Amino acid sequence: GAVVSQHPSWVICKSGTSVKIECRSLDFQATTMFWYRQFPKQSLMLMATSNEGSKATYEQGVEKDKFLINHASLTLSTLTVTSAHPEDSSFYICSASMGYDEQYFGPGTRLTVT
Amino acid sequence: SQQGEEDPQALSIQEGENATMNCSYKTSINNLQWYRQNSGRGLVHLILIRSNEREKHSGRLRVTLDTSKKSSSLLITASRAADTASYFCASLPDTGTASKLTFGTGTRLQVTL
């Protein structure tokens, strides 16, 4: 149980285009979903926290107009990277939580912007 | 930065040896968790230790927690080549509401045959 999927697992896009990443909780309802980014050989940095039906809360330094998060249902959250630039290339990981203790992580999406 | 720190940054051992990683965090916590990440993959939850616990075991894993020093350690006994991965600690602050994890900087473990 407690499986989280991400789609796509990897994506290549051109500078200036937008790309959407989906995060789904497959067998549970997630009250909260989190989005992280990870640069090579570095740790995970939280980008934003989203609750179903409400606006996401972004961490300091994360541009909310660039990284659009939509938490449309209790099983789906999406991250859209708008007007992507090469420096947005990274590994994006989502997690989902049913409550307080544990977060269940997706397998990640590798974004490469050319 | 509220990010926790881990040491060593990298650790190379031979199969059969034990591996110890240390984690320090900055705020009062509800619990501390350890995760494993294989290269380019997602995170695998290993073990969770609550603030009122001092030691916990799971298979070949042993985790300790010292809240007075705001530190934790992860011991992997009798390591195997398949244990090669990055290991991260993540602390959940004691805020009383659903809250966000703060990850440590990670330890890259290499287990050689």
Backbone of each chain as ProteinMPNN parsed JSONL, in Angstrom:
{"seq_chain_A": "GAVVSQHPSWVICKSGTSVKIECRSLDFQATTMFWYRQFPKQSLMLMATSNEGSKATYEQGVEKDKFLINHASLTLSTLTVTSAHPEDSSFYICSASMGYDEQYFGPGTRLTVT", "coords_chain_A": {"N_chain_A": [[0.816, -1.207, 0.0], [0.185, 2.439, -0.065], [1.283, 3.752, -2.404], [2.921, 5.897, -4.633], [2.84, 7.498, -7.696], [4.602, 8.948, -10.477], [4.46, 10.921, -13.388], [5.704, 12.263, -16.387], [8.439, 9.836, -16.245], [10.772, 10.739, -17.215], [11.676, 13.647, -19.048], [12.315, 15.631, -21.864], [12.633, 18.908, -22.882], [12.317, 21.914, -24.848], [13.905, 25.105, -24.429], [11.869, 27.676, -23.139], [9.464, 26.456, -23.449], [6.657, 24.807, -21.813], [6.224, 22.376, -19.259], [4.47, 19.649, -17.854], [4.181, 17.868, -14.858], [2.936, 14.996, -13.348], [1.642, 13.837, -10.254], [0.546, 11.129, -8.497], [-1.374, 9.589, -5.973], [-1.852, 6.283, -5.545], [-3.28, 4.369, -4.072], [-4.394, 5.537, -1.892], [-5.846, 8.361, -0.225], [-4.549, 11.532, -0.403], [-3.992, 14.029, 1.814], [-2.189, 16.026, 1.797], [0.284, 17.111, -0.461], [3.679, 17.175, -1.531], [6.271, 18.916, -3.21], [9.51, 18.441, -4.416], [12.826, 19.39, -5.41], [15.836, 18.142, -6.795], [19.2, 18.486, -7.23], [22.038, 17.12, -8.999], [23.821, 14.856, -6.986], [23.101, 16.11, -4.666], [21.005, 17.087, -1.878], [17.444, 16.751, -1.19], [15.373, 19.475, -1.861], [12.719, 21.226, -0.567], [10.108, 22.479, -2.493], [7.412, 23.288, -2.558], [4.287, 23.065, -0.814], [1.222, 21.439, -1.057], [-2.283, 21.439, -0.593], [-5.303, 19.707, -1.09], [-7.587, 21.395, -3.115], [-6.847, 23.932, -2.311], [-4.631, 26.813, -2.483], [-1.181, 26.375, -3.287], [1.567, 26.365, -0.994], [4.496, 28.044, -1.18], [8.022, 27.585, -0.874], [10.555, 29.789, 0.381], [12.144, 31.686, -2.089], [11.331, 30.183, -4.229], [9.806, 30.501, -7.299], [6.522, 31.181, -7.694], [5.051, 31.75, -9.956], [6.436, 30.554, -11.893], [6.649, 27.895, -11.271], [3.99, 26.175, -11.334], [1.512, 24.861, -9.319], [-1.024, 22.529, -8.999], [-3.459, 21.118, -7.121], [-5.704, 19.154, -7.648], [-7.349, 17.09, -6.796], [-7.823, 14.587, -4.225], [-6.05, 12.688, -4.925], [-4.347, 13.529, -6.874], [-1.806, 15.678, -7.918], [-0.332, 18.319, -9.718], [2.629, 19.602, -11.22], [3.651, 22.302, -12.997], [6.157, 23.412, -15.016], [6.841, 26.434, -16.163], [7.767, 28.242, -19.114], [10.362, 27.067, -19.477], [13.836, 26.885, -18.6], [17.306, 26.084, -19.21], [18.528, 25.978, -16.657], [16.508, 25.019, -15.102], [16.602, 22.38, -15.321], [16.52, 19.369, -13.677], [15.968, 16.945, -11.042], [12.811, 16.095, -10.175], [10.79, 15.459, -7.453], [7.891, 14.117, -5.998], [5.858, 13.886, -3.054], [3.439, 12.306, -0.955], [1.06, 12.674, 1.62], [-0.916, 11.222, 4.173], [-1.535, 12.193, 6.539], [0.006, 13.014, 9.4], [2.543, 11.83, 10.06], [4.143, 10.151, 8.066], [5.564, 10.525, 4.818], [5.013, 9.569, 1.494], [6.938, 8.734, -1.179], [7.196, 9.567, -4.64], [8.644, 8.124, -7.66], [10.13, 10.005, -8.953], [10.909, 12.537, -11.432], [12.863, 13.172, -14.161], [13.9, 16.097, -15.506], [15.03, 17.597, -18.408], [16.136, 20.453, -19.91], [16.64, 21.818, -22.986]], "CA_chain_A": [[0.0, 0.0, 0.0], [0.833, 3.739, -0.042], [2.121, 3.892, -3.601], [2.831, 7.183, -5.32], [3.435, 7.438, -9.036], [4.876, 10.21, -11.162], [4.498, 10.801, -14.844], [6.525, 11.17, -16.898], [9.626, 9.543, -15.45], [11.786, 11.666, -17.699], [11.164, 14.487, -20.122], [13.224, 16.602, -22.456], [11.867, 19.956, -23.542], [13.117, 23.034, -25.341], [13.792, 26.352, -23.679], [10.71, 28.5, -23.439], [8.225, 25.673, -23.42], [6.183, 24.416, -20.486], [6.11, 20.931, -19.082], [3.646, 19.301, -16.699], [4.527, 16.616, -14.189], [1.832, 14.539, -12.521], [1.922, 13.029, -9.065], [-0.694, 10.474, -8.091], [-1.402, 8.577, -4.912], [-2.607, 5.236, -6.23], [-4.139, 3.544, -3.235], [-4.826, 6.266, -0.702], [-6.162, 9.767, -0.447], [-3.488, 12.354, 0.179], [-4.439, 15.347, 2.232], [-1.134, 16.983, 1.459], [1.344, 16.655, -1.365], [4.867, 18.009, -1.478], [7.135, 18.865, -4.387], [10.91, 18.681, -4.138], [13.761, 19.257, -6.524], [17.122, 17.615, -6.356], [20.296, 18.595, -8.186], [22.935, 15.957, -8.906], [24.64, 14.631, -5.801], [22.671, 16.993, -3.594], [19.843, 16.628, -1.139], [16.145, 17.221, -1.661], [14.953, 20.779, -1.369], [11.285, 21.387, -0.698], [9.69, 23.616, -3.307], [6.078, 23.762, -2.197], [3.345, 22.156, -0.165], [-0.122, 21.701, -1.57], [-3.429, 20.745, -0.03], [-6.374, 19.593, -2.076], [-8.564, 22.461, -3.167], [-6.353, 25.243, -1.887], [-3.4, 27.225, -3.161], [0.047, 25.812, -2.746], [2.453, 27.231, -0.204], [5.821, 27.921, -1.774], [9.168, 27.896, -0.027], [11.253, 31.024, 0.037], [13.038, 31.595, -3.24], [10.708, 29.431, -5.32], [8.891, 31.398, -8.028], [5.223, 30.524, -7.853], [4.549, 31.924, -11.316], [7.199, 29.668, -12.767], [6.33, 26.519, -10.9], [2.568, 26.189, -11.019], [1.08, 23.624, -8.687], [-2.466, 22.351, -8.933], [-3.817, 19.917, -6.368], [-7.108, 19.144, -8.056], [-8.117, 16.077, -6.079], [-7.076, 13.967, -3.128], [-5.102, 11.711, -5.456], [-3.576, 14.072, -7.988], [-1.223, 17.018, -7.901], [0.516, 18.544, -10.891], [3.622, 20.686, -11.204], [3.942, 22.773, -14.345], [7.302, 24.309, -15.126], [6.513, 27.321, -17.281], [8.891, 28.911, -19.774], [11.509, 26.358, -18.905], [15.199, 27.259, -18.983], [18.245, 25.004, -18.886], [18.791, 25.889, -15.211], [15.406, 24.295, -14.455], [16.888, 20.954, -15.441], [16.688, 18.832, -12.329], [15.164, 15.783, -10.696], [11.68, 16.578, -9.389], [10.19, 14.356, -6.709], [6.735, 14.48, -5.195], [5.483, 12.969, -1.986], [2.053, 12.453, -0.535], [0.861, 12.365, 3.03], [-2.306, 11.017, 4.6], [-1.749, 12.87, 7.81], [1.077, 13.744, 10.056], [3.86, 11.225, 10.185], [4.958, 9.702, 6.946], [5.337, 10.924, 3.437], [5.303, 8.489, 0.55], [7.588, 9.428, -2.28], [7.145, 9.077, -5.993], [9.938, 7.696, -8.202], [10.864, 11.143, -9.496], [10.866, 12.89, -12.859], [14.067, 13.899, -14.568], [13.628, 17.113, -16.529], [16.175, 18.183, -19.098], [15.73, 21.555, -20.775], [17.735, 22.047, -23.946]], "C_chain_A": [[0.844, 1.249, 0.0], [1.816, 3.914, -1.199], [1.847, 5.234, -4.258], [3.516, 7.058, -6.671], [3.677, 8.847, -9.552], [4.933, 9.94, -12.659], [4.764, 12.162, -15.456], [7.705, 10.889, -15.982], [10.809, 10.378, -15.925], [11.192, 12.442, -18.868], [12.261, 15.444, -20.571], [12.376, 17.655, -23.154], [12.805, 21.085, -23.959], [12.889, 24.271, -24.475], [12.581, 27.137, -24.118], [9.395, 27.756, -23.418], [7.862, 25.33, -21.979], [6.047, 22.901, -20.423], [5.357, 20.644, -17.787], [4.053, 17.938, -16.163], [3.374, 16.247, -13.268], [2.318, 13.686, -11.361], [0.605, 12.448, -8.589], [-0.468, 9.535, -6.912], [-2.365, 7.501, -5.4], [-3.592, 4.497, -5.335], [-4.506, 4.223, -1.927], [-5.136, 7.701, -1.089], [-5.17, 10.625, 0.326], [-4.029, 13.732, 0.546], [-3.432, 16.416, 1.833], [-0.15, 16.336, 0.503], [2.473, 17.676, -1.351], [5.642, 17.853, -2.778], [8.55, 19.274, -3.996], [11.679, 18.721, -5.458], [15.116, 18.854, -5.962], [18.118, 17.769, -7.486], [21.248, 17.435, -7.967], [23.797, 15.966, -7.655], [24.298, 15.602, -4.664], [21.412, 16.434, -2.935], [18.56, 17.153, -1.768], [15.844, 18.583, -1.033], [13.467, 20.939, -1.61], [10.978, 22.641, -1.509], [8.371, 24.193, -2.793], [5.284, 22.638, -1.556], [1.957, 22.467, -0.692], [-1.152, 20.841, -0.864], [-4.56, 20.782, -1.039], [-7.342, 20.758, -1.968], [-8.083, 23.824, -2.721], [-5.037, 25.556, -2.594], [-2.191, 26.618, -2.48], [0.812, 26.852, -1.947], [3.87, 26.996, -0.685], [6.907, 28.281, -0.761], [9.846, 29.175, -0.525], [12.203, 30.795, -1.122], [12.468, 30.806, -4.403], [9.658, 30.32, -5.988], [7.568, 30.687, -8.297], [4.653, 30.692, -9.253], [5.283, 31.032, -12.307], [6.864, 28.212, -12.51], [4.887, 26.486, -10.406], [2.143, 24.833, -10.458], [-0.438, 23.63, -8.567], [-2.758, 21.043, -8.219], [-5.321, 19.741, -6.515], [-7.964, 18.155, -7.272], [-7.24, 15.474, -4.991], [-6.08, 12.926, -3.617], [-4.211, 12.264, -6.553], [-3.092, 15.488, -7.71], [-0.342, 17.147, -9.139], [1.439, 19.731, -10.661], [3.892, 21.058, -12.653], [5.101, 23.748, -14.286], [7.064, 25.165, -16.365], [7.769, 28.0, -17.816], [10.209, 28.344, -19.26], [12.833, 26.877, -19.465], [16.138, 26.126, -18.609], [18.525, 24.878, -17.385], [17.651, 25.236, -14.432], [15.609, 22.784, -14.551], [17.228, 20.397, -14.061], [15.879, 17.551, -12.206], [14.062, 16.284, -9.775], [10.984, 15.376, -8.749], [8.976, 14.871, -5.945], [6.572, 13.481, -4.055], [4.067, 13.272, -1.571], [1.909, 11.991, 0.907], [-0.628, 12.218, 3.334], [-2.608, 11.789, 5.874], [-0.481, 13.498, 8.301], [2.457, 13.127, 9.888], [4.636, 11.031, 8.889], [4.558, 10.348, 5.64], [5.748, 9.758, 2.557], [5.761, 9.144, -0.745], [7.343, 8.748, -3.618], [8.539, 8.74, -6.49], [10.743, 8.825, -8.834], [10.689, 11.31, -11.0], [12.129, 13.671, -13.183], [13.726, 14.815, -15.725], [14.937, 17.641, -17.089], [15.65, 19.24, -20.057], [16.896, 21.892, -21.69], [17.651, 23.455, -24.55]], "O_chain_A": [[2.072, 1.17, 0.057], [3.001, 4.182, -1.003], [0.698, 5.649, -4.416], [4.641, 6.566, -6.765], [3.039, 9.806, -9.119], [5.387, 8.891, -13.118], [4.11, 13.135, -15.081], [7.942, 11.639, -15.035], [11.721, 10.688, -15.158], [10.318, 11.949, -19.581], [13.019, 15.984, -19.765], [11.489, 17.316, -23.937], [13.935, 21.187, -23.481], [11.828, 24.451, -23.876], [12.296, 27.254, -25.309], [8.329, 28.369, -23.373], [8.649, 25.533, -21.055], [5.785, 22.243, -21.43], [5.569, 21.298, -16.766], [4.243, 16.985, -16.918], [2.89, 17.08, -12.501], [3.275, 12.921, -11.48], [-0.341, 13.184, -8.309], [0.509, 8.787, -6.872], [-3.542, 7.769, -5.64], [-4.635, 4.047, -5.807], [-4.885, 3.559, -0.962], [-4.734, 8.181, -2.149], [-4.981, 10.466, 1.532], [-4.467, 14.494, -0.317], [-3.792, 17.562, 1.567], [0.201, 15.165, 0.644], [2.251, 18.875, -1.182], [5.66, 16.775, -3.372], [8.767, 20.295, -3.344], [11.25, 18.169, -6.472], [15.479, 19.176, -4.831], [17.909, 17.243, -8.579], [21.273, 16.834, -6.893], [24.421, 16.973, -7.32], [25.135, 15.873, -3.803], [20.841, 15.441, -3.385], [18.589, 17.899, -2.746], [16.041, 18.797, 0.163], [13.003, 20.802, -2.742], [11.516, 23.717, -1.248], [8.225, 25.403, -2.617], [5.566, 21.453, -1.729], [1.561, 23.63, -0.764], [-0.917, 19.667, -0.578], [-4.745, 21.769, -1.751], [-7.849, 21.072, -0.891], [-8.851, 24.786, -2.753], [-4.418, 24.69, -3.213], [-2.18, 26.382, -1.272], [0.713, 28.054, -2.194], [4.384, 25.88, -0.608], [6.731, 29.156, 0.086], [9.717, 29.57, -1.684], [12.97, 29.831, -1.134], [13.078, 30.769, -5.471], [8.744, 30.823, -5.334], [7.517, 29.709, -9.042], [3.855, 29.867, -9.697], [4.807, 30.789, -13.416], [6.805, 27.402, -13.436], [4.601, 26.733, -9.234], [2.392, 23.791, -11.065], [-1.045, 24.594, -8.102], [-2.344, 19.977, -8.674], [-6.101, 20.119, -5.642], [-9.166, 18.363, -7.105], [-6.064, 15.815, -4.861], [-5.345, 12.346, -2.818], [-3.395, 11.528, -7.109], [-3.861, 16.368, -7.321], [0.311, 16.188, -9.55], [1.085, 20.713, -10.009], [4.315, 20.216, -13.446], [5.042, 24.771, -13.603], [7.086, 24.661, -17.488], [8.705, 28.29, -17.071], [11.042, 29.05, -18.692], [12.934, 27.253, -20.632], [15.795, 25.291, -17.773], [18.738, 23.769, -16.896], [17.798, 24.933, -13.248], [14.877, 22.009, -13.937], [18.116, 20.902, -13.374], [15.198, 17.131, -13.143], [14.344, 16.836, -8.711], [10.637, 14.407, -9.425], [9.028, 15.932, -5.322], [7.096, 12.368, -4.107], [3.557, 14.367, -1.808], [2.557, 11.039, 1.343], [-1.469, 12.966, 2.837], [-3.763, 12.009, 6.236], [0.048, 14.418, 7.678], [3.426, 13.83, 9.605], [5.66, 11.675, 8.658], [3.394, 10.667, 5.396], [6.714, 9.053, 2.848], [5.072, 9.985, -1.321], [7.289, 7.522, -3.714], [9.522, 9.038, -5.812], [11.9, 8.634, -9.208], [10.369, 10.369, -11.727], [12.424, 14.692, -12.563], [13.313, 14.362, -16.792], [15.826, 18.07, -16.353], [14.816, 18.95, -20.915], [17.993, 22.209, -21.233], [18.487, 23.824, -25.375]]}, "seq_chain_B": "SQQGEEDPQALSIQEGENATMNCSYKTSINNLQWYRQNSGRGLVHLILIRSNEREKHSGRLRVTLDTSKKSSSLLITASRAADTASYFCASLPDTGTASKLTFGTGTRLQVTL", "coords_chain_B": {"N_chain_B": [[20.011, 28.388, 6.668], [17.764, 25.694, 7.207], [18.435, 23.172, 6.763], [19.446, 19.902, 7.592], [22.545, 18.349, 8.609], [24.733, 15.833, 7.409], [27.154, 13.356, 8.117], [29.635, 10.897, 7.329], [30.148, 12.713, 4.176], [30.651, 11.013, 2.14], [31.194, 7.513, 1.969], [33.13, 4.662, 1.861], [33.206, 1.255, 1.895], [33.989, -2.232, 2.523], [32.26, -5.168, 1.51], [30.39, -6.783, 4.016], [31.394, -5.341, 6.099], [30.524, -2.9, 8.651], [28.477, 0.039, 8.356], [28.321, 3.36, 9.331], [26.385, 6.231, 9.673], [25.933, 9.662, 10.33], [23.69, 12.163, 11.549], [22.672, 15.487, 11.923], [20.322, 17.785, 13.246], [18.206, 20.752, 13.402], [15.943, 21.771, 14.742], [13.357, 21.278, 17.265], [11.914, 18.068, 17.231], [9.278, 15.917, 16.007], [9.565, 13.405, 14.911], [12.2, 11.458, 13.393], [13.394, 10.459, 10.283], [14.797, 7.98, 8.131], [16.006, 7.598, 4.849], [16.645, 5.83, 1.798], [18.267, 6.258, -1.301], [18.691, 5.138, -4.458], [20.857, 5.682, -7.225], [19.591, 8.212, -9.231], [16.988, 7.533, -8.734], [13.81, 7.233, -6.935], [12.925, 7.87, -3.457], [13.333, 5.552, -0.809], [11.685, 4.606, 2.023], [13.193, 3.903, 5.093], [13.275, 3.716, 7.948], [11.659, 4.953, 10.889], [12.014, 6.996, 13.673], [10.773, 8.02, 16.733], [10.525, 11.023, 18.747], [10.53, 10.351, 21.406], [11.837, 8.01, 21.55], [14.882, 6.152, 21.765], [16.393, 4.29, 20.486], [16.19, 2.147, 17.674], [15.434, -0.786, 15.829], [15.635, -2.453, 12.681], [15.749, -5.157, 10.905], [18.877, -5.315, 9.404], [19.407, -2.774, 10.128], [20.127, -0.185, 12.411], [19.026, 2.431, 14.329], [19.758, 5.341, 16.128], [18.801, 7.928, 18.397], [19.433, 11.063, 19.704], [18.072, 13.436, 21.357], [18.918, 15.52, 22.923], [21.299, 16.284, 21.861], [20.484, 16.795, 19.379], [20.812, 14.888, 17.313], [21.261, 12.004, 15.203], [21.939, 8.586, 14.371], [22.637, 6.196, 11.837], [23.113, 2.844, 11.512], [24.31, 0.357, 9.469], [24.549, -2.989, 9.411], [26.774, -5.675, 8.521], [27.225, -5.12, 5.708], [26.141, -5.059, 2.256], [26.752, -5.315, -1.281], [24.502, -4.404, -2.549], [23.61, -2.458, -0.877], [24.72, -0.139, -1.634], [24.199, 3.199, -2.145], [22.627, 6.445, -1.742], [22.071, 7.914, 1.403], [19.659, 9.489, 3.361], [18.777, 11.533, 6.094], [15.766, 12.741, 7.561], [14.01, 15.2, 9.164], [11.076, 15.686, 11.069], [9.42, 18.405, 12.142], [8.292, 19.397, 15.435], [5.526, 20.629, 15.431], [2.91, 20.316, 15.859], [1.087, 20.238, 13.854], [0.284, 18.976, 10.564], [3.213, 18.736, 8.809], [6.291, 19.749, 7.218], [9.019, 17.84, 5.959], [12.485, 18.124, 6.723], [15.35, 17.664, 5.005], [18.515, 16.052, 5.423], [21.926, 16.519, 4.329], [22.883, 14.239, 3.185], [24.504, 11.02, 2.786], [26.755, 9.37, 0.779], [27.034, 6.084, 0.131], [29.274, 3.554, -0.655], [29.61, 0.248, -1.329], [31.894, -2.205, -1.667], [32.904, -5.234, -3.327]], "CA_chain_B": [[19.298, 27.216, 6.154], [17.352, 24.751, 8.239], [18.801, 21.83, 6.323], [20.298, 19.153, 8.494], [23.823, 17.936, 8.051], [25.108, 14.447, 7.612], [28.537, 13.007, 7.859], [30.431, 11.578, 6.319], [29.483, 12.953, 2.904], [30.827, 9.805, 1.343], [31.747, 6.418, 2.749], [33.422, 3.491, 1.034], [33.556, 0.12, 2.749], [33.928, -3.519, 1.855], [31.109, -5.997, 1.856], [30.54, -7.444, 5.299], [31.693, -4.349, 7.142], [29.412, -2.06, 9.091], [28.517, 1.436, 7.915], [27.654, 4.277, 10.253], [26.179, 7.585, 9.171], [25.44, 10.539, 11.377], [22.811, 13.226, 11.087], [22.323, 16.498, 12.916], [19.201, 18.602, 12.833], [18.272, 22.051, 14.069], [14.767, 22.158, 15.519], [12.703, 20.194, 17.997], [11.282, 17.195, 16.257], [8.313, 14.887, 16.358], [10.253, 12.172, 14.581], [13.277, 11.548, 12.409], [13.262, 9.327, 9.368], [15.929, 7.705, 7.247], [15.627, 7.162, 3.515], [17.69, 5.424, 0.872], [18.018, 6.627, -2.695], [19.61, 4.635, -5.462], [21.194, 6.732, -8.182], [18.572, 8.578, -10.2], [15.7, 6.924, -8.405], [13.075, 7.851, -5.843], [13.345, 7.566, -2.095], [12.756, 4.401, -0.124], [11.631, 4.838, 3.466], [13.86, 2.822, 5.8], [12.924, 3.581, 9.359], [11.215, 6.181, 11.556], [12.203, 6.961, 15.118], [10.053, 9.14, 17.339], [11.353, 11.831, 19.652], [10.602, 9.722, 22.734], [12.583, 6.762, 21.398], [16.326, 6.361, 21.73], [17.012, 3.333, 19.579], [15.224, 1.321, 16.958], [16.069, -1.753, 14.931], [14.848, -3.04, 11.606], [16.663, -6.001, 10.131], [20.295, -4.965, 9.589], [19.489, -1.348, 10.419], [19.938, 0.282, 13.786], [18.979, 3.888, 14.385], [19.737, 5.945, 17.457], [18.385, 9.323, 18.422], [19.813, 11.81, 20.906], [17.403, 14.724, 21.188], [19.673, 16.562, 23.624], [22.344, 16.726, 20.931], [19.855, 16.953, 18.06], [21.561, 14.062, 16.369], [20.824, 10.629, 14.991], [22.878, 7.802, 13.577], [22.131, 5.003, 11.165], [24.117, 1.794, 11.386], [23.973, -0.783, 8.622], [25.491, -4.057, 9.743], [27.04, -6.693, 7.504], [26.804, -4.46, 4.472], [26.145, -5.8, 0.998], [26.929, -4.442, -2.443], [23.196, -3.813, -2.861], [23.373, -1.311, 0.011], [25.296, 1.047, -2.275], [23.127, 4.176, -2.38], [22.711, 7.631, -0.885], [21.191, 7.803, 2.561], [19.265, 10.806, 3.856], [17.899, 11.66, 7.23], [14.761, 13.785, 7.375], [13.378, 15.476, 10.445], [9.729, 16.257, 11.041], [9.382, 19.286, 13.327], [7.229, 19.195, 16.409], [4.72, 21.84, 15.374], [1.541, 19.985, 16.229], [0.235, 20.126, 12.66], [0.954, 18.31, 9.443], [4.314, 19.628, 8.513], [7.185, 19.352, 6.164], [10.297, 17.234, 6.301], [13.725, 18.794, 6.367], [16.315, 16.616, 4.699], [19.936, 16.263, 5.608], [22.723, 16.66, 3.115], [23.054, 12.916, 2.597], [25.769, 10.273, 2.79], [26.851, 8.43, -0.348], [27.687, 4.856, 0.581], [29.751, 2.632, -1.679], [30.017, -1.035, -0.755], [32.616, -2.942, -2.709], [33.054, -6.679, -3.076]], "C_chain_B": [[18.95, 26.28, 7.297], [17.77, 23.333, 7.896], [19.708, 21.165, 7.334], [21.587, 18.769, 7.809], [24.074, 16.475, 8.34], [26.599, 14.289, 7.392], [28.721, 11.52, 8.046], [29.624, 11.87, 5.057], [29.548, 11.718, 2.038], [31.542, 8.769, 2.191], [31.927, 5.215, 1.837], [33.897, 2.366, 1.938], [33.496, -1.165, 1.928], [32.716, -4.301, 2.352], [31.388, -6.747, 3.149], [30.844, -6.491, 6.432], [30.418, -3.594, 7.524], [29.6, -0.637, 8.59], [27.729, 2.285, 8.902], [27.582, 5.669, 9.658], [25.545, 8.411, 10.275], [24.668, 11.711, 10.798], [22.603, 14.207, 12.229], [21.201, 17.359, 12.368], [19.113, 19.822, 13.74], [17.083, 22.408, 14.95], [14.255, 20.987, 16.346], [11.89, 19.361, 17.024], [10.186, 16.343, 16.861], [8.922, 13.519, 16.072], [11.367, 12.443, 13.585], [13.23, 10.279, 11.563], [14.541, 9.174, 8.548], [15.402, 7.122, 5.941], [16.865, 6.721, 2.75], [17.287, 5.847, -0.533], [19.097, 6.017, -3.571], [19.751, 5.702, -6.546], [20.068, 6.968, -9.173], [17.191, 8.013, -9.93], [15.01, 7.687, -7.282], [13.588, 7.403, -4.486], [12.611, 6.35, -1.559], [12.826, 4.669, 1.37], [12.244, 3.643, 4.19], [13.308, 2.641, 7.205], [12.549, 4.956, 9.92], [11.433, 6.01, 13.052], [11.573, 8.218, 15.719], [10.915, 9.822, 18.397], [11.468, 11.217, 21.037], [11.293, 8.36, 22.697], [14.067, 7.066, 21.313], [17.02, 5.426, 20.743], [15.914, 2.503, 18.926], [15.965, 0.421, 15.99], [15.09, -2.175, 13.854], [15.791, -3.845, 10.743], [18.109, -5.67, 10.434], [20.486, -3.481, 9.926], [19.3, -1.094, 11.914], [20.035, 1.796, 13.789], [18.973, 4.322, 15.84], [19.341, 7.405, 17.331], [18.773, 9.937, 19.755], [19.223, 13.216, 20.76], [18.148, 15.849, 21.91], [20.785, 17.115, 22.743], [21.785, 17.005, 19.547], [20.634, 16.162, 17.01], [20.985, 12.657, 16.31], [21.915, 9.897, 14.227], [22.162, 6.595, 12.995], [23.291, 4.036, 11.011], [23.559, 0.693, 10.495], [25.004, -1.863, 8.915], [25.634, -5.032, 8.574], [26.629, -6.207, 6.123], [26.954, -5.363, 3.247], [26.331, -4.819, -0.148], [25.624, -3.723, -2.789], [22.845, -2.644, -1.949], [23.959, -0.026, -0.57], [24.18, 1.993, -2.696], [23.468, 5.44, -1.605], [21.685, 7.491, 0.222], [20.929, 9.202, 3.113], [18.478, 10.667, 5.147], [16.919, 12.796, 6.939], [14.03, 13.971, 8.697], [12.009, 16.112, 10.237], [9.58, 17.111, 12.289], [8.157, 19.044, 14.179], [6.351, 20.437, 16.469], [3.268, 21.581, 15.743], [0.596, 19.907, 15.05], [1.014, 19.405, 11.574], [2.033, 19.235, 8.91], [5.29, 18.996, 7.545], [8.492, 18.795, 6.703], [11.447, 18.137, 5.9], [14.787, 17.728, 6.204], [17.726, 17.039, 5.05], [20.647, 16.263, 4.275], [23.05, 15.324, 2.46], [24.45, 12.332, 2.735], [25.738, 9.305, 1.626], [27.676, 7.229, 0.109], [28.038, 3.988, -0.608], [30.225, 1.368, -0.983], [30.64, -1.858, -1.862], [32.787, -4.407, -2.315], [34.459, -7.015, -2.589]], "O_chain_B": [[19.731, 26.094, 8.23], [17.494, 22.399, 8.649], [20.627, 21.787, 7.867], [21.71, 18.851, 6.587], [23.679, 15.95, 9.38], [27.213, 14.993, 6.59], [28.017, 10.922, 8.86], [28.531, 11.33, 4.886], [28.616, 11.414, 1.294], [32.386, 9.101, 3.023], [31.004, 4.803, 1.135], [34.881, 2.515, 2.663], [33.018, -1.178, 0.794], [32.231, -4.104, 3.466], [32.48, -7.277, 3.353], [30.583, -6.796, 7.595], [29.4, -3.641, 6.834], [30.724, -0.164, 8.42], [26.599, 1.952, 9.259], [28.583, 6.217, 9.199], [24.727, 7.918, 11.051], [24.958, 12.186, 9.7], [22.384, 13.802, 13.37], [21.141, 17.629, 11.168], [19.845, 19.927, 14.724], [17.205, 23.267, 15.823], [14.67, 19.846, 16.148], [11.257, 19.889, 16.11], [10.166, 16.083, 18.064], [8.813, 12.595, 16.878], [11.457, 13.528, 13.011], [13.048, 9.176, 12.077], [15.265, 10.142, 8.314], [14.499, 6.286, 5.92], [17.978, 7.175, 3.015], [16.113, 5.798, -0.899], [20.276, 6.344, -3.438], [18.854, 6.521, -6.745], [19.638, 6.049, -9.871], [16.326, 8.02, -10.806], [15.548, 8.657, -6.747], [14.56, 6.654, -4.386], [11.425, 6.15, -1.823], [13.899, 4.928, 1.914], [11.864, 2.5, 3.935], [12.923, 1.54, 7.595], [13.063, 5.984, 9.478], [11.07, 4.982, 13.623], [11.819, 9.334, 15.259], [11.903, 9.262, 18.873], [12.405, 11.527, 21.772], [11.326, 7.647, 23.7], [14.458, 8.131, 20.836], [18.096, 5.733, 20.231], [14.879, 2.202, 19.521], [16.98, 0.804, 15.409], [13.882, -2.246, 14.079], [16.544, -3.29, 9.943], [18.532, -5.734, 11.588], [21.617, -3.001, 9.997], [18.451, -1.691, 12.575], [21.012, 2.369, 13.308], [18.275, 3.746, 16.674], [19.526, 8.03, 16.287], [18.47, 9.385, 20.813], [19.816, 14.078, 20.112], [18.014, 17.014, 21.536], [21.166, 18.28, 22.867], [22.52, 17.403, 18.644], [21.05, 16.689, 15.978], [20.318, 12.192, 17.235], [22.717, 10.513, 13.524], [21.22, 6.056, 13.576], [24.328, 4.38, 10.444], [22.474, 0.166, 10.741], [26.198, -1.665, 8.689], [24.729, -5.185, 7.754], [25.788, -6.815, 5.46], [27.768, -6.286, 3.215], [26.092, -3.621, 0.009], [25.634, -2.586, -3.26], [21.888, -1.917, -2.214], [23.713, 1.059, -0.044], [23.322, 1.636, -3.503], [24.475, 5.497, -0.899], [20.573, 7.01, 0.002], [21.853, 9.993, 3.304], [17.622, 9.792, 5.276], [17.22, 13.701, 6.16], [13.502, 13.019, 9.271], [11.815, 16.951, 9.358], [9.612, 16.578, 13.399], [7.13, 18.555, 13.709], [6.413, 21.206, 17.428], [2.489, 22.517, 15.918], [-0.571, 19.55, 15.213], [2.232, 19.246, 11.653], [1.766, 20.395, 8.598], [5.124, 17.853, 7.117], [8.997, 19.216, 7.745], [11.396, 18.823, 4.879], [15.09, 16.984, 7.136], [18.083, 18.215, 4.984], [20.042, 16.036, 3.227], [23.452, 15.288, 1.297], [25.443, 13.057, 2.794], [24.806, 8.511, 1.496], [28.858, 7.351, 0.428], [27.196, 3.72, -1.466], [31.13, 1.409, -0.149], [29.997, -2.168, -2.865], [32.811, -4.759, -1.135], [34.761, -8.18, -2.331]]}, "name": "protein", "num_of_chains": 2, "seq": "GAVVSQHPSWVICKSGTSVKIECRSLDFQATTMFWYRQFPKQSLMLMATSNEGSKATYEQGVEKDKFLINHASLTLSTLTVTSAHPEDSSFYICSASMGYDEQYFGPGTRLTVTSQQGEEDPQALSIQEGENATMNCSYKTSINNLQWYRQNSGRGLVHLILIRSNEREKHSGRLRVTLDTSKKSSSLLITASRAADTASYFCASLPDTGTASKLTFGTGTRLQVTL"}
